Amino acid sequence: MSYNIRIVSTYPPRRCGIGTFSRDLANALEHFTGEVGNIRVSAIDKDGLPYAIPVDLTIDQYNLQSWKDGIKHILARASENPNPTIILLQHEYGLDPDDKGNDGDGINFIKMAKAFTEQGLTALVYLHTVLNEPDQHQKMVLQELANNSDGLIVSVESAIQTLESKIYGIDHSKLKHIDHGIRMQHPSQYDRLAIKEHYGLKDQFLVTTLGLLSTDKGIQYGIRGYGRFLSESCTDAQRRQMIYVIAGQCHPDFVKANGGKEYAEYQAALNNALEETELRWCKTKEPLGLDFDDFDVVFLDSFLDESTLLKLYGATNVMLLPYLNMYQISSGILADTLGSGRVAVTTKFRCALELIHSNKRCPDGMVISRHARGILVDPGQPSVEQIAEALDYLVFNKDRRLRMERQAHQRGYQMRWYNSAWSLLHHIDFIREQKELKTGRGITFRREKTSIFQKGKHTFTQDKL
C-alpha cells in the first residue's frame, strides 16, 4: 500500500522560503514510487498566481471561507482514493491571519488539523518557527496543533526541548526531529574554480549572502563587519581580490509592508553602512561581464533561480549569515551551505547552533570549536567586530578553512533531501502503526496507596535522554 501525500503550504511561483521547502520535499518524495502514490499541494496564495501540478487547489490566505472550502476539497479528494492520505501542514504564524486579516493571529491551521484527524486522516505539522517566549496566542496555537494532529515535526532537535518544556508542555511522543534537506548532492557537482572563471571571479575570494532579503537578515551588520575586515586586515592589493556578493531580492511582502515604510528604513540602513565603511559597491541584475576588481560589494538584485543559486553555493568561499531572528529553527540557506561543503559565518540562531555547533554550550562572542563546521557570532552590533575577526581567521588560515569545509560536508551529506524524505516516510509508518495498535484486555491498575518506589520516594539513577 502506498500513501497519497497532501501538502498545505505556500508554493512556487510564490516567493517564499517555506514554498521552496515544500517544493523540494515534494520532489524528494517522488523518488519513492513504492511508498508514495501521488503528491498534491494546496497552495496558500494571496496574489492570484498561476500554479501547475502538483498544485490542484489554491487557498486564499485572507479569505476564511477559502480555508473552509480547502478542508472540504481535501477531504473529498481523500475519500475518492483507496490509498491512505497523509496531510503535511507547513505552519508559519505569518501565513495564518484571523478574520480581520491580522497576520499571525489566526487558527486556520488548527481547524485544518482537527478536521482531518476527526475524519481518520493522518495529519502532521511541520513547524517553521518555535518561539522561546511566545505570547498567549502563539503558545495556544502550537499546543492545539499538537492536540489536534498526529504530531509536530521540527528541523532542529533543540526545538523539541523547548516544545516539551514548561513553556509549551507538549508531550514528547508528539514531537519528531527530521533534518531540513539540502539540494547539493556533492560539492563536485559545481567546481568552484570553473564557476568563478565563468563569472569572472577566478582570482577572487568570494564572500556571499544569499536568499530573500529583509530587515531580519542583518545585512547592514554584514557590510560593516566586512568593511572592518578589509580596512584592518587587507592591503590594497589583497582588497582587490576580495568581493562580497549579496544575492537576492527583497521579500515582496516586506517591500509592501506598512506602505513601504520598513523597506525605506531598511534601504537607509544599508546606505548608511556603505557610506560609513566607504566600500565601493554596485547593484546589478546580471554578474556576467562585471569588473569585480572595481568593487568591494556587489548586490545581485534578482530572484535566484535554482541553477544560479547552486552555482553561487559552489563558487562561495565563505557564506555570511548575520541574521537577527535568533528563534529561526529552519534555514535552507544554511543547510545548503553545509551540503555544498562551504563554511558559514553566522549568528547564533537556533538552526545555526545545531548545525554548526551541535547544540554545545555557546558562550558570548565569536565561537570556533575544535570540530566546527563554521564560525558563530553574536547578532546585531556586536557581530561587526566578530565578523571581521572571523573573516580574518578564515581568509588567512586556508588549511583550517578547508578542514571546516570537509566537516561541513560530512554533516551536509546526512541531510540530503532523499534522506529527509525517507525519514518522513518511516515516521508516517510508525504513526499509523501506533494508531492501529490495540491495548488488549489487560487490567488497568490505579495507584491506591503511596509507595517508596514512586518518583521522589526512592533514590535511583536515571539516564538523561
Residue pairs with C-beta under 8 A, 6 or more apart in sequence:
1 83
1 84
2 34
2 35
2 36
2 37
2 83
3 35
3 36
3 37
3 83
3 84
3 85
3 86
3 425
3 428
4 36
4 37
4 38
4 39
4 40
4 78
4 81
4 83
4 84
4 85
4 86
5 26
5 29
5 36
5 38
5 39
5 40
5 85
5 86
5 88
6 40
6 41
6 42
6 74
6 77
6 78
6 85
6 86
6 87
6 88
7 22
7 25
7 26
7 39
7 40
7 41
7 42
7 54
7 88
7 90
8 41
8 42
8 44
8 59
8 70
8 74
8 87
8 88
8 89
8 90
8 109
8 112
9 18
9 19
9 21
9 22
9 41
9 42
9 43
9 44
9 88
9 89
9 90
10 16
10 18
10 19
10 22
10 43
10 44
10 45
10 90
10 95
11 19
11 22
11 23
11 41
11 43
11 44
11 51
11 55
12 19
12 20
12 23
13 49
13 50
13 51
14 43
14 44
14 45
14 47
14 49
15 212
15 249
15 251
15 252
15 303
16 212
16 251
17 211
17 212
17 330
17 332
18 90
18 92
18 95
18 128
19 43
20 332
21 90
21 126
21 128
21 180
21 330
21 332
22 41
22 90
24 181
24 183
24 332
24 417
25 88
25 181
25 417
25 420
25 421
25 424
26 39
26 41
26 54
27 417
28 181
28 417
28 418
28 420
28 421
29 36
29 39
29 421
29 424
29 425
30 36
30 39
31 418
31 421
32 421
32 422
32 425
35 425
36 425
37 81
37 83
38 54
39 54
40 54
40 55
40 56
40 57
40 77
41 51
41 54
41 55
41 56
41 57
42 55
42 56
42 57
42 58
42 59
42 70
42 73
42 74
43 51
43 55
43 57
43 58
43 59
44 58
44 59
44 61
44 95
45 51
45 58
45 59
45 60
45 61
46 60
46 61
46 62
51 58
56 77
57 70
57 73
57 74
59 66
59 67
59 69
59 70
60 66
61 95
61 97
62 97
62 101
64 99
64 108
67 108
67 111
67 112
68 111
70 112
71 111
71 112
71 115
71 116
74 85
74 87
74 116
75 115
75 116
75 119
75 121
77 85
78 85
78 119
78 121
84 121
84 122
84 432
85 121
85 122
86 121
86 122
86 123
86 124
86 428
87 112
87 113
87 116
87 121
87 122
87 123
87 124
88 124
88 125
88 126
89 109
89 112
89 113
89 123
89 124
89 125
89 126
89 145
89 149
90 126
90 128
91 109
91 125
91 126
91 127
91 128
91 141
91 145
92 128
92 129
93 103
93 104
93 129
93 138
93 141
94 103
94 104
96 103
96 104
96 105
96 106
96 107
96 108
96 109
96 141
97 103
97 104
97 105
97 106
97 108
98 105
98 106
98 107
99 106
104 137
104 138
105 137
107 141
107 144
109 125
109 141
109 145
110 141
110 144
110 145
110 148
112 123
113 123
113 125
113 145
113 148
113 149
114 148
116 123
117 123
117 148
117 149
117 150
122 150
122 428
122 431
122 432
122 435
123 148
123 149
123 150
124 149
124 150
124 151
124 152
124 153
124 427
124 428
124 431
125 145
125 149
125 151
125 152
125 153
126 152
126 153
126 154
126 155
127 142
127 145
127 152
127 153
127 154
127 159
127 329
128 329
128 330
129 327
129 328
129 329
130 142
130 154
130 159
130 162
130 163
130 327
130 329
130 350
131 138
131 327
132 162
132 167
132 327
133 167
134 142
134 167
134 168
139 167
139 168
142 152
142 163
142 168
142 170
143 168
143 169
143 170
145 152
146 152
146 163
146 168
146 170
146 171
146 174
149 174
150 431
150 435
151 174
151 175
151 176
151 427
151 431
152 163
152 170
152 174
152 175
152 176
153 176
153 177
153 178
153 424
153 427
154 160
154 163
154 175
154 176
154 177
154 178
154 329
155 177
155 178
155 179
155 180
155 329
155 330
155 351
156 177
156 329
156 330
156 350
156 351
156 353
156 354
156 355
157 177
157 354
157 359
158 329
158 350
158 353
158 354
158 359
159 177
159 329
159 350
160 172
160 175
160 177
162 168
163 170
163 175
164 170
164 171
164 172
164 175
176 427
178 420
178 423
178 424
178 427
179 335
179 414
179 415
179 419
179 420
179 423
180 330
180 331
180 332
180 335
180 351
180 415
180 420
181 335
181 415
181 416
181 417
181 418
181 419
181 420
181 421
182 335
182 336
182 338
182 339
182 340
182 412
182 415
182 416
182 417
183 306
183 310
183 336
183 339
183 417
184 190
184 310
184 313
184 314
184 336
184 339
184 340
184 341
184 412
185 339
185 416
187 314
187 340
187 341
187 342
187 405
187 409
189 310
189 314
190 310
190 311
190 313
190 314
190 315
190 340
191 314
192 314
192 315
192 316
192 317
193 202
195 201
195 311
195 314
195 315
196 202
196 204
196 206
196 315
198 288
198 311
199 287
199 288
199 315
200 287
200 288
200 289
200 290
200 291
200 292
201 243
201 292
201 315
203 241
204 241
204 242
204 243
204 292
205 241
205 242
205 243
205 317
205 318
205 395
206 243
206 245
206 315
206 316
206 317
206 318
207 226
207 242
207 243
207 244
207 245
207 316
207 317
207 318
207 319
207 320
207 391
208 244
208 245
208 246
208 247
208 312
208 315
208 316
208 318
208 319
208 320
209 217
209 219
209 222
209 244
209 245
209 246
209 247
209 248
209 319
209 320
209 321
209 322
210 247
210 248
210 304
210 309
210 312
210 313
210 319
210 333
211 217
211 248
211 304
211 332
211 333
212 248
212 249
212 250
212 251
213 219
213 246
213 248
213 249
213 250
213 251
213 254
214 250
214 251
214 254
214 266
215 254
215 262
215 265
215 266
215 269
215 324
216 323
216 324
216 325
217 321
217 322
217 323
217 324
218 322
218 323
218 324
218 347
218 379
218 380
218 383
219 246
219 270
219 273
219 322
220 269
220 270
220 272
220 273
221 273
221 322
221 379
221 380
221 381
221 383
221 384
221 387
222 244
222 246
222 320
222 322
222 383
222 387
223 244
223 270
223 273
223 274
223 277
223 279
223 297
224 273
224 276
224 277
224 384
224 387
225 320
225 322
225 383
225 384
225 385
225 386
225 387
225 388
225 391
226 244
226 277
226 279
226 296
226 297
226 320
226 387
226 388
226 391
227 273
227 276
227 277
227 278
227 279
227 296
228 277
228 384
228 385
228 387
228 388
229 387
229 388
229 389
229 391
229 392
229 395
230 239
230 242
230 279
230 296
231 277
232 388
232 392
233 388
233 391
233 392
233 395
233 396
234 242
239 296
240 293
242 296
242 395
243 292
243 295
243 296
243 297
243 298
244 296
244 297
244 298
244 320
245 287
245 297
245 298
245 300
245 312
246 297
246 298
246 299
246 300
247 299
247 300
247 302
247 304
247 308
247 312
248 300
248 302
248 303
248 304
249 301
249 302
249 303
250 263
250 266
254 262
254 263
254 266
255 263
256 263
257 263
274 281
274 297
279 296
279 297
280 294
280 295
280 296
280 297
281 295
281 296
281 297
281 298
281 299
282 290
282 294
282 295
282 297
282 298
282 299
283 298
283 299
283 301
284 290
284 298
284 299
284 300
284 301
285 300
285 301
285 302
286 302
287 298
287 300
290 298
292 298
304 312
309 336
310 340
313 319
313 336
313 337
313 339
313 340
313 342
314 340
316 337
316 340
316 342
317 342
317 343
317 394
317 401
318 342
318 343
318 344
318 345
318 391
318 394
318 395
318 401
319 333
319 334
319 337
319 342
319 343
319 344
319 345
319 346
319 374
320 344
320 345
320 346
320 387
321 331
321 333
321 334
321 337
321 344
321 345
321 346
321 347
321 352
322 346
322 347
322 377
322 379
322 383
322 387
323 331
323 346
323 347
323 349
323 352
323 379
324 347
324 379
324 380
325 349
326 347
326 348
326 349
326 350
326 379
327 349
327 350
328 349
328 350
328 351
329 350
329 351
330 351
331 349
331 351
331 352
334 344
334 346
334 351
334 352
334 355
334 356
335 351
335 355
335 412
335 415
337 343
337 344
337 374
337 408
337 412
338 344
338 355
338 373
338 408
338 409
338 411
338 412
338 415
339 409
339 412
339 413
339 415
339 416
340 409
340 412
341 405
341 406
341 408
341 409
341 412
342 405
342 408
343 373
343 374
343 375
343 394
343 401
343 404
343 405
343 408
344 352
344 356
344 373
344 374
344 375
344 408
345 374
345 375
345 377
345 387
345 390
345 391
345 394
346 352
346 356
346 374
346 375
346 376
346 377
347 376
347 377
347 378
347 379
347 383
348 362
348 367
348 376
348 377
348 378
348 379
349 379
352 374
352 376
353 359
353 362
353 376
355 373
355 411
356 372
356 373
356 374
356 375
356 376
357 367
357 369
357 372
357 376
360 369
362 376
364 378
365 377
365 378
365 382
365 386
366 375
366 376
366 377
366 386
366 389
366 390
367 375
367 376
367 377
368 375
368 376
368 390
368 393
371 407
372 404
372 407
373 404
373 407
373 408
373 411
374 404
374 408
375 390
375 393
375 394
377 383
377 386
377 387
377 390
378 386
393 400
394 400
394 401
394 404
395 401
447 454
450 457
451 457
452 458
